[in-house]
Amino acid sequence: MTTAPKQRDRITVSLPHGYSRAIKSLATELAMSQSELIAKAFEAYRESQQKKTIEKIARSMVGEYRQNTDLVALTSLDGEDFR
């Protein structure tokens, strides 16, 4: 079974002095390409930013949940076994 090649976009970036050598070294150590390493690093960063956004939204809703009984009306059922 063959898989279709992944489409890639080529970009050019400028990094602080020394990053190129460090990226190349780490990619070699992890047995992956520099592109794979940078893509994985970006994915991890994006996920951490999404998590921070969700946490911020959840914190902003705490007061609303404490005051609005309609939002928590079924909370007592959370965790019950419905088998």
Distance bins in CASP14 RR format, pairs under 12 A and 6 or more apart:
PFRMAT RR
TARGET T0000
AUTHOR 0000-0000-0000
RMODE 2
METHOD distances of the structure
MODEL  1
6 35 0 0 0 0 0 1 0 0 0 0 0
6 36 0 0 0 0 0 1 0 0 0 0 0
6 39 0 0 0 0 0 1 0 0 0 0 0
8 33 0 0 0 0 0 1 0 0 0 0 0
8 35 1 0 0 1 0 0 0 0 0 0 0
8 36 0 0 0 0 0 1 0 0 0 0 0
8 38 0 0 0 0 0 1 0 0 0 0 0
8 39 0 0 0 0 1 0 0 0 0 0 0
9 35 0 0 0 0 0 1 0 0 0 0 0
9 39 0 0 0 0 0 1 0 0 0 0 0
10 35 0 0 0 0 1 0 0 0 0 0 0
11 35 0 0 0 0 0 1 0 0 0 0 0
11 38 0 0 0 0 1 0 0 0 0 0 0
11 39 0 0 0 0 0 1 0 0 0 0 0
11 42 0 0 0 0 0 1 0 0 0 0 0
13 19 0 0 0 0 1 0 0 0 0 0 0
13 20 0 0 0 0 0 1 0 0 0 0 0
13 23 0 0 0 0 0 1 0 0 0 0 0
13 34 0 0 0 0 0 1 0 0 0 0 0
13 35 0 0 0 0 0 1 0 0 0 0 0
13 38 0 0 0 0 1 0 0 0 0 0 0
13 42 0 0 0 0 0 1 0 0 0 0 0
14 20 0 0 0 0 0 1 0 0 0 0 0
15 21 0 0 0 0 0 1 0 0 0 0 0
15 22 0 0 0 0 1 0 0 0 0 0 0
15 23 1 0 0 1 0 0 0 0 0 0 0
15 24 0 0 0 0 0 1 0 0 0 0 0
15 34 0 0 0 0 0 1 0 0 0 0 0
15 38 0 0 0 0 1 0 0 0 0 0 0
15 41 0 0 0 0 0 1 0 0 0 0 0
16 22 0 0 0 0 1 0 0 0 0 0 0
16 23 0 0 0 0 0 1 0 0 0 0 0
18 24 0 0 0 0 1 0 0 0 0 0 0
18 25 0 0 0 0 0 1 0 0 0 0 0
18 26 0 0 0 0 0 1 0 0 0 0 0
19 25 0 0 0 0 0 1 0 0 0 0 0
19 26 0 0 0 0 0 1 0 0 0 0 0
19 27 0 0 0 0 0 1 0 0 0 0 0
19 34 0 0 0 0 0 1 0 0 0 0 0
19 37 0 0 0 0 0 1 0 0 0 0 0
19 38 0 0 0 0 0 1 0 0 0 0 0
19 41 0 0 0 0 0 1 0 0 0 0 0
20 26 0 0 0 0 0 1 0 0 0 0 0
20 27 0 0 0 0 0 1 0 0 0 0 0
20 34 0 0 0 0 1 0 0 0 0 0 0
20 37 0 0 0 0 0 1 0 0 0 0 0
20 38 0 0 0 0 0 1 0 0 0 0 0
21 27 0 0 0 0 0 1 0 0 0 0 0
21 28 0 0 0 0 0 1 0 0 0 0 0
21 34 0 0 0 0 0 1 0 0 0 0 0
22 28 0 0 0 0 0 1 0 0 0 0 0
22 29 0 0 0 0 0 1 0 0 0 0 0
22 34 0 0 0 0 0 1 0 0 0 0 0
22 37 0 0 0 0 0 1 0 0 0 0 0
22 38 0 0 0 0 0 1 0 0 0 0 0
22 41 0 0 0 0 0 1 0 0 0 0 0
23 29 0 0 0 0 0 1 0 0 0 0 0
23 30 0 0 0 0 0 1 0 0 0 0 0
23 32 0 0 0 0 0 1 0 0 0 0 0
23 33 0 0 0 0 0 1 0 0 0 0 0
23 34 1 0 1 0 0 0 0 0 0 0 0
23 35 0 0 0 0 1 0 0 0 0 0 0
23 36 0 0 0 0 0 1 0 0 0 0 0
23 37 1 0 0 1 0 0 0 0 0 0 0
23 38 1 0 0 1 0 0 0 0 0 0 0
23 39 0 0 0 0 0 1 0 0 0 0 0
23 40 0 0 0 0 0 1 0 0 0 0 0
23 41 0 0 0 0 1 0 0 0 0 0 0
24 30 0 0 0 0 0 1 0 0 0 0 0
24 32 0 0 0 0 0 1 0 0 0 0 0
24 33 0 0 0 0 0 1 0 0 0 0 0
24 34 1 0 0 1 0 0 0 0 0 0 0
24 35 0 0 0 0 0 1 0 0 0 0 0
24 37 0 0 0 0 1 0 0 0 0 0 0
24 38 0 0 0 0 0 1 0 0 0 0 0
25 34 0 0 0 0 0 1 0 0 0 0 0
25 37 0 0 0 0 0 1 0 0 0 0 0
26 32 0 0 0 0 1 0 0 0 0 0 0
26 33 0 0 0 0 0 1 0 0 0 0 0
26 34 0 0 0 0 1 0 0 0 0 0 0
26 36 0 0 0 0 0 1 0 0 0 0 0
26 37 1 0 0 1 0 0 0 0 0 0 0
26 38 0 0 0 0 0 1 0 0 0 0 0
26 40 0 0 0 0 0 1 0 0 0 0 0
26 41 0 0 0 0 1 0 0 0 0 0 0
27 33 1 0 0 1 0 0 0 0 0 0 0
27 34 1 0 1 0 0 0 0 0 0 0 0
27 35 0 0 0 0 1 0 0 0 0 0 0
27 36 1 0 0 1 0 0 0 0 0 0 0
27 37 1 0 1 0 0 0 0 0 0 0 0
27 38 0 0 0 0 1 0 0 0 0 0 0
27 39 0 0 0 0 0 1 0 0 0 0 0
27 40 0 0 0 0 0 1 0 0 0 0 0
27 41 0 0 0 0 0 1 0 0 0 0 0
28 34 0 0 0 0 1 0 0 0 0 0 0
28 36 0 0 0 0 0 1 0 0 0 0 0
28 37 0 0 0 0 1 0 0 0 0 0 0
29 37 0 0 0 0 1 0 0 0 0 0 0
30 36 0 0 0 0 1 0 0 0 0 0 0
30 37 1 0 0 1 0 0 0 0 0 0 0
30 38 0 0 0 0 0 1 0 0 0 0 0
30 40 0 0 0 0 1 0 0 0 0 0 0
30 41 0 0 0 0 0 1 0 0 0 0 0
31 37 0 0 0 0 0 1 0 0 0 0 0
32 38 0 0 0 0 1 0 0 0 0 0 0
32 39 0 0 0 0 1 0 0 0 0 0 0
32 40 1 0 0 1 0 0 0 0 0 0 0
32 41 0 0 0 0 0 1 0 0 0 0 0
33 39 0 0 0 0 1 0 0 0 0 0 0
33 40 0 0 0 0 0 1 0 0 0 0 0
34 40 0 0 0 0 0 1 0 0 0 0 0
34 41 0 0 0 0 0 1 0 0 0 0 0
35 41 0 0 0 0 0 1 0 0 0 0 0
35 42 0 0 0 0 0 1 0 0 0 0 0
36 42 0 0 0 0 0 1 0 0 0 0 0
36 43 0 0 0 0 0 1 0 0 0 0 0
37 43 0 0 0 0 0 1 0 0 0 0 0
37 44 0 0 0 0 0 1 0 0 0 0 0
38 44 0 0 0 0 0 1 0 0 0 0 0
38 45 0 0 0 0 0 1 0 0 0 0 0
39 45 0 0 0 0 0 1 0 0 0 0 0
39 46 0 0 0 0 0 1 0 0 0 0 0
40 46 0 0 0 0 0 1 0 0 0 0 0
40 47 0 0 0 0 0 1 0 0 0 0 0
41 47 0 0 0 0 0 1 0 0 0 0 0
41 48 0 0 0 0 0 1 0 0 0 0 0
42 48 0 0 0 0 0 1 0 0 0 0 0
42 49 0 0 0 0 0 1 0 0 0 0 0
43 49 0 0 0 0 0 1 0 0 0 0 0
43 50 0 0 0 0 0 1 0 0 0 0 0
44 50 0 0 0 0 0 1 0 0 0 0 0
44 51 0 0 0 0 0 1 0 0 0 0 0
45 51 0 0 0 0 0 1 0 0 0 0 0
45 52 0 0 0 0 0 1 0 0 0 0 0
46 52 0 0 0 0 0 1 0 0 0 0 0
46 53 0 0 0 0 0 1 0 0 0 0 0
47 53 0 0 0 0 0 1 0 0 0 0 0
47 54 0 0 0 0 0 1 0 0 0 0 0
48 54 0 0 0 0 0 1 0 0 0 0 0
48 55 0 0 0 0 0 1 0 0 0 0 0
49 55 0 0 0 0 0 1 0 0 0 0 0
49 56 0 0 0 0 0 1 0 0 0 0 0
50 56 0 0 0 0 0 1 0 0 0 0 0
50 57 0 0 0 0 0 1 0 0 0 0 0
51 57 0 0 0 0 0 1 0 0 0 0 0
51 58 0 0 0 0 0 1 0 0 0 0 0
52 58 0 0 0 0 0 1 0 0 0 0 0
52 59 0 0 0 0 0 1 0 0 0 0 0
53 59 0 0 0 0 0 1 0 0 0 0 0
53 60 0 0 0 0 0 1 0 0 0 0 0
54 60 0 0 0 0 0 1 0 0 0 0 0
54 61 0 0 0 0 0 1 0 0 0 0 0
55 61 0 0 0 0 0 1 0 0 0 0 0
55 62 0 0 0 0 0 1 0 0 0 0 0
56 62 0 0 0 0 0 1 0 0 0 0 0
57 64 0 0 0 0 0 1 0 0 0 0 0
58 64 0 0 0 0 0 1 0 0 0 0 0
58 65 0 0 0 0 1 0 0 0 0 0 0
59 65 0 0 0 0 0 1 0 0 0 0 0
61 67 0 0 0 0 0 1 0 0 0 0 0
61 68 0 0 0 0 1 0 0 0 0 0 0
61 71 0 0 0 0 1 0 0 0 0 0 0
61 72 0 0 0 0 0 1 0 0 0 0 0
62 68 0 0 0 0 0 1 0 0 0 0 0
62 71 0 0 0 0 0 1 0 0 0 0 0
62 72 0 0 0 0 0 1 0 0 0 0 0
63 71 0 0 0 0 1 0 0 0 0 0 0
63 72 0 0 0 0 0 1 0 0 0 0 0
64 70 0 0 0 0 0 1 0 0 0 0 0
64 71 1 0 0 1 0 0 0 0 0 0 0
64 72 0 0 0 0 1 0 0 0 0 0 0
65 71 1 0 1 0 0 0 0 0 0 0 0
65 72 1 0 1 0 0 0 0 0 0 0 0
65 73 0 0 0 0 0 1 0 0 0 0 0
65 75 0 0 0 0 1 0 0 0 0 0 0
66 72 0 0 0 0 1 0 0 0 0 0 0
66 75 0 0 0 0 0 1 0 0 0 0 0
68 75 0 0 0 0 0 1 0 0 0 0 0
69 75 0 0 0 0 1 0 0 0 0 0 0
69 76 0 0 0 0 0 1 0 0 0 0 0
72 78 0 0 0 0 1 0 0 0 0 0 0
74 80 0 0 0 0 0 1 0 0 0 0 0
END
